[in-house]
Amino acid sequence: MVIRWAVAVLGCAGLLGACAGTLHGAPGPGAGGDEHGSPAVERALELADSGSDQALAAAEAAIQEAVAQARPVEEGYAQVALCLARRARGEYVRARTAGERALMLATEHGEVALAARAHNALGVLAGSRDDLAAALHHALEEQRLFEQVGDRRGLAQSLNNLGNSYRRLADHPQAIENHERSLALKREMGDRDGAGYSFHNLGEALLASGAPEPALAAFESAEAEWRAVGNRRAVSAALKSRGLALAELRRLPDALAALQASLELRRDPPNPHGEAETLVGLGRVLLHLDRPGEAVSALERAREIADRLAEPQLQADVMAGLAAAHAARGDVRAREAALTRQVEVQERWRRLRLEAQQREARALLEIRSAANRADRATRLAKEQEESARRRTGERNLALAGVTLLVGLIALGVNRYRLKRDAEARLRRQAADLEAALARVKTLSGMLPLCGWCHQQVREAEGTWSRLEAYVEAHTDARITHGICPDCQAAHFPKGGR
């Protein structure tokens, strides 16, 4: 009875460990479909997923070269490689620093492709740390950005990560759908390494949904793809997952062989997190085989690694397995000690999760506060713009009124000037007329002409003047002389003058 209970406990813990250690489809060489402009960066990205010392050295060298040559975008890609390499080594805090640096450089320089790769790396890292909210956030962001730049390879990777996030949220249909979409894209592109990741993650989703047989088939397909491309680290993950699926199917000898083969590959290149997960799975199978002593040995090795990595969730899984193994051996004191330690690390894990949630809540509040400030600033700017528009309208209206008034005044002044000029002209014309009239001399009334000679005219003073002189004095006429026909006939009958 105790053995069955212990096996059940360890089975749950092993399944959790398997879920926590899933591969997330981190981009391999050129997975983003973008050019990074530096052989050093390409080399770093090519080696990153191995987590080897060589990968770490290549990423750090690429960063130094990019910084020395003032190439921030290349530095960003090198930081992505460093993030993935440190994640593969279980150095999660330092991995996150590198990923956030890459994302910052992408944002500063408007590099969408780099931002997508940074979100990909950070999503992989968040999934490894069981940070579900962050993993889902990064997966959605990288999907959006890869779609924006039209990167089908990157989109396939983002669908993998999105599927893993849904699996952790126990939404298995969504997880399976995203992994199948990712697999289809990778097969279209002939990406066998990427297809291996999609097969593996599809198997994880199927295993979590309670379908070990199709999960086993998916793991075997993943292993075949990775062996074809020589991805040793990924093959070790496929072997571990295949062992867990075989254990679920109660094919224990086969499961044991697969886990032992995975364990050998986990150490070359070094992958401490994956090694600890494999040891937990190995302990589970050994308990199923009623070999509790060997199970304790495997789990103790896993505990050493988990303590070195300081991962509470992994430590809790290991301690649960140790408690079950000690119970199977009948070592009550060791079992109680393991359970006590399990409670401690779970409490620490819950505390860390709570602190992370509080940080996220504070960050969310700050984001909302910033958004509110931005909204207020926008509203104020709109109000100021509307006020300025009103003032401008009023000013333009006033200016139009003043212009109209000035125009009317100018028109009035012009009309007044025209009227004044016309009146002045009329006055001048009247004066000229008066002057002309003054110069005009006319004769009127009775002309006192001598009745005898008809040649003298009496003046008003009583004097007499010749007719010619009188006319010239009283008019503007001038007298000239000629001879009329009568006089000519009378005095010059012969026609002479």
Secondary structure, 3 states (H helix, E strand, C coil): CHHHHHHHHHHHHHHHHHHHCCCCCCCCCCCCCCCCCCHHHHHHHHHHCCCCHHHHHHHHHHHHHHHHCCCHHHHHHHHHHHHHHHHHCCCHHHHHHHHHHHHHHHHHHCCHHHHHHHHHHHHHHHHHCCCHHHHHHHHHHHHHHHHHHCCHHHHHHHHHHHHHHHHHCCCHHHHHHHHHHHHHHHHHHCCHHHHHHHHHHHHHHHHHCCCHHHHHHHHHHHHHHHHHHCCHHHHHHHHHHHHHHHHHCCCHHHHHHHHHHHHHHHECCECHHHHHHHHHHHHHHHHHCCCHHHHHHHHHHHHHHHHHHCCHHHHHHHHHHHHHHHHHHCCHHHHHHHHHHHHHHHHHHHHHHHHHHHHHHHHHHHHHHHHHHHHHHHHHHHHHHHHHHHHHHHHHHHHHHHHHHHHHHHHHHHHHHHHHHHHHHHHHHHHHHHHHHHHCCCCCCCCCECCCCCCEEECCCCCEEEHHHHHHHHCCCCCCCCCCHHHHHHHCCCCCC
